[in-house]
């Protein structure tokens, strides 16, 4: 039996190679997903506007919006 997280069920998760829009207070703009680590629930995202790579929580609780997968 597969358990569903009720807090993430309504949001789409990002996939490698997809674009996301950061909706947190850090306002990092749009980013490109480089890698996903399912074991730690983290994804590495490159934000071209700032020129930085950041690790973010992968399972979406509404803190990012998937633009394109």
Backbone as ProteinMPNN parsed JSONL, in Angstrom:
{"seq_chain_A": "XXXXXXXXXXXXXXXXXXXXXXXXXXXXXXXXXXXXXXXXXXXXXXXXXXXXXXXXXXXXXXXXXXXXX", "coords_chain_A": {"N_chain_A": [[0.833, -1.18, 0.0], [0.601, 2.147, -0.894], [1.531, 5.162, 0.604], [0.129, 8.387, 0.746], [1.156, 11.689, 0.898], [-0.691, 14.105, 2.322], [-0.176, 16.805, 2.313], [1.399, 17.38, 0.153], [0.14, 16.356, -2.05], [-1.455, 17.958, -3.693], [0.263, 19.496, -5.184], [2.546, 19.709, -7.935], [5.518, 17.863, -8.382], [8.898, 18.711, -9.186], [11.002, 17.73, -11.969], [14.107, 16.336, -13.17], [15.815, 18.481, -15.33], [13.725, 20.152, -15.679], [11.981, 23.344, -15.367], [11.552, 25.624, -12.679], [9.7, 27.926, -10.618], [10.655, 29.847, -7.999], [8.9, 30.323, -5.037], [9.387, 31.177, -2.512], [10.381, 33.358, 0.242], [12.913, 34.098, -0.38], [13.071, 34.795, -3.002], [14.303, 33.826, -5.499], [13.83, 33.743, -8.18], [13.452, 32.192, -11.41], [14.415, 28.787, -11.912], [16.561, 26.042, -12.942], [16.32, 22.592, -12.803], [18.844, 20.549, -11.737], [19.588, 18.14, -10.449], [18.121, 15.452, -8.55], [17.767, 14.173, -5.347], [16.36, 11.568, -4.077], [16.547, 10.157, -1.7], [17.275, 12.011, 0.288], [15.335, 13.876, -0.116], [15.86, 16.216, -1.569], [16.637, 18.693, -4.07], [18.857, 19.869, -6.577], [19.172, 23.068, -7.789], [19.728, 25.357, -10.389], [20.028, 28.789, -10.526], [19.925, 31.053, -12.899], [19.753, 33.881, -12.914], [20.928, 34.791, -10.549], [23.232, 33.372, -10.666], [23.828, 31.134, -9.141], [23.91, 27.861, -7.616], [21.572, 25.995, -5.81], [20.391, 23.974, -3.083], [17.245, 22.62, -2.66], [14.174, 21.7, -0.998], [12.639, 18.87, -2.352], [10.022, 17.561, -2.547], [7.044, 19.073, -3.164], [5.622, 21.584, -1.309], [4.201, 23.743, -1.963], [6.097, 25.678, -2.183], [7.413, 26.114, -4.523], [6.766, 26.517, -8.045], [6.06, 24.444, -10.746], [7.203, 25.086, -13.914], [7.889, 24.043, -16.432], [8.366, 20.713, -17.501]], "CA_chain_A": [[0.0, 0.0, 0.0], [1.382, 3.379, -1.019], [1.015, 6.251, 1.422], [0.119, 9.674, 0.065], [1.315, 12.838, 1.781], [-1.805, 15.006, 2.02], [0.299, 18.179, 2.175], [2.071, 17.553, -1.136], [-0.648, 15.731, -3.107], [-2.056, 18.936, -4.6], [1.305, 20.208, -5.924], [3.368, 18.909, -8.839], [6.953, 17.854, -8.073], [9.785, 18.99, -10.317], [11.801, 16.625, -12.478], [15.411, 16.765, -13.687], [15.707, 19.134, -16.632], [12.56, 21.036, -15.682], [12.108, 24.702, -14.842], [10.669, 25.932, -11.563], [9.656, 29.308, -10.142], [10.755, 29.853, -6.547], [7.856, 31.146, -4.424], [9.763, 31.476, -1.127], [10.735, 34.755, 0.503], [14.254, 34.374, -0.91], [12.842, 35.37, -4.325], [15.413, 33.462, -6.372], [13.312, 33.747, -9.553], [13.257, 30.922, -12.085], [15.59, 27.938, -11.848], [16.653, 24.826, -13.743], [16.603, 21.463, -11.913], [20.023, 19.805, -12.17], [19.621, 16.796, -9.863], [17.168, 15.164, -7.479], [18.18, 13.107, -4.444], [15.124, 11.072, -3.46], [16.854, 9.693, -0.352], [17.275, 13.159, 1.206], [14.24, 14.759, -0.508], [16.433, 17.495, -1.982], [16.959, 18.847, -5.491], [19.816, 20.928, -6.857], [18.581, 23.97, -8.768], [20.592, 26.461, -10.841], [19.299, 30.034, -10.745], [20.776, 31.844, -13.795], [19.719, 35.315, -12.598], [21.899, 35.045, -9.488], [24.453, 32.633, -10.956], [24.094, 30.209, -8.045], [23.226, 26.579, -7.482], [21.049, 25.838, -4.454], [19.654, 22.768, -2.765], [15.903, 22.922, -2.161], [13.334, 20.541, -0.713], [12.058, 18.427, -3.618], [8.566, 17.375, -2.481], [6.498, 20.426, -3.231], [4.622, 22.006, -0.32], [3.752, 25.051, -2.422], [7.211, 26.629, -2.143], [7.82, 26.392, -5.898], [5.796, 26.18, -9.074], [6.684, 23.802, -11.91], [6.918, 25.84, -15.137], [7.964, 23.109, -17.555], [9.125, 19.513, -17.142]], "C_chain_A": [[0.883, 1.251, 0.0], [0.723, 4.482, -0.205], [1.138, 7.567, 0.666], [0.225, 10.776, 1.11], [0.24, 13.862, 1.422], [-1.366, 16.453, 1.811], [0.981, 18.441, 0.839], [1.255, 17.023, -2.306], [-1.202, 16.728, -4.108], [-1.043, 19.702, -5.445], [2.104, 19.239, -6.781], [4.823, 19.004, -8.413], [7.749, 18.1, -9.341], [10.483, 17.711, -10.756], [13.101, 17.193, -13.042], [15.232, 17.323, -15.088], [14.535, 20.087, -16.727], [12.872, 22.419, -15.119], [11.108, 24.911, -13.721], [10.739, 27.425, -11.252], [9.647, 29.247, -8.627], [9.72, 30.811, -5.971], [8.17, 31.482, -2.969], [10.107, 32.95, -0.983], [12.125, 35.109, -0.001], [14.198, 34.946, -2.312], [13.997, 35.11, -5.292], [15.024, 33.39, -7.843], [13.165, 32.341, -10.131], [14.548, 30.112, -12.078], [15.44, 26.685, -12.688], [17.079, 23.681, -12.826], [17.746, 20.624, -12.488], [20.008, 18.36, -11.692], [18.57, 16.679, -8.775], [17.711, 13.996, -6.675], [16.948, 12.667, -3.656], [15.344, 10.627, -2.013], [16.778, 10.83, 0.67], [16.136, 14.134, 0.933], [14.742, 16.151, -0.881], [16.664, 17.501, -3.49], [17.924, 20.013, -5.638], [19.27, 21.761, -8.009], [19.574, 25.078, -9.099], [19.703, 27.661, -11.147], [20.179, 30.968, -11.578], [20.84, 33.334, -13.432], [20.76, 35.676, -11.535], [23.223, 34.333, -9.726], [24.816, 31.629, -9.883], [23.33, 28.901, -8.203], [22.792, 26.454, -6.028], [20.371, 24.49, -4.309], [18.341, 23.175, -2.143], [15.187, 21.612, -1.844], [12.602, 20.169, -2.0], [10.546, 18.267, -3.552], [7.915, 18.725, -2.254], [5.381, 20.641, -2.205], [4.062, 23.371, -0.702], [4.854, 26.082, -2.424], [7.852, 26.856, -3.512], [6.723, 25.969, -6.846], [6.545, 25.576, -10.249], [6.237, 24.56, -13.158], [6.868, 24.898, -16.335], [8.801, 21.912, -17.126], [9.824, 18.926, -18.344]], "O_chain_A": [[1.801, 1.375, 0.811], [-0.482, 4.71, -0.305], [2.153, 7.821, 0.017], [-0.524, 10.794, 2.087], [0.264, 14.424, 0.327], [-2.091, 17.242, 1.205], [1.127, 19.594, 0.433], [1.645, 17.222, -3.456], [-1.402, 16.376, -5.271], [-1.429, 20.472, -6.325], [2.314, 18.087, -6.4], [5.316, 20.092, -8.117], [7.319, 17.74, -10.437], [10.547, 16.734, -10.01], [13.186, 18.381, -13.354], [14.576, 16.711, -15.931], [14.363, 20.761, -17.742], [13.902, 22.625, -14.476], [9.97, 24.447, -13.789], [11.716, 28.096, -11.583], [8.74, 28.666, -8.031], [9.663, 31.976, -6.364], [7.315, 32.016, -2.263], [10.122, 33.696, -1.963], [12.486, 36.285, -0.049], [15.179, 35.529, -2.775], [14.591, 36.042, -5.834], [15.848, 33.0, -8.671], [12.795, 31.409, -9.417], [15.638, 30.666, -12.218], [14.337, 26.315, -13.092], [18.096, 23.788, -12.142], [17.635, 20.065, -13.579], [20.374, 17.454, -12.44], [18.177, 17.669, -8.158], [18.072, 12.959, -7.232], [16.55, 13.318, -2.69], [14.43, 10.711, -1.193], [16.279, 10.641, 1.779], [15.976, 15.115, 1.66], [14.11, 17.152, -0.543], [16.862, 16.453, -4.106], [17.829, 21.011, -4.924], [18.946, 21.231, -9.072], [20.185, 25.664, -8.206], [18.752, 27.565, -11.923], [21.08, 31.61, -11.037], [21.875, 33.972, -13.625], [21.394, 36.729, -11.607], [24.223, 34.639, -9.077], [25.991, 31.299, -9.722], [22.269, 28.84, -8.824], [23.559, 26.771, -5.119], [19.846, 23.932, -5.273], [18.31, 23.978, -1.21], [15.549, 20.553, -2.357], [12.017, 21.027, -2.662], [9.844, 18.787, -4.418], [8.202, 19.421, -1.28], [4.346, 19.975, -2.233], [3.51, 24.076, 0.142], [4.583, 27.263, -2.646], [8.739, 27.7, -3.647], [5.858, 25.164, -6.499], [7.549, 26.128, -10.699], [5.041, 24.666, -13.431], [5.94, 24.942, -17.142], [9.827, 22.072, -16.465], [10.51, 17.911, -18.224]]}, "name": "protein", "num_of_chains": 1, "seq": "XXXXXXXXXXXXXXXXXXXXXXXXXXXXXXXXXXXXXXXXXXXXXXXXXXXXXXXXXXXXXXXXXXXXX"}
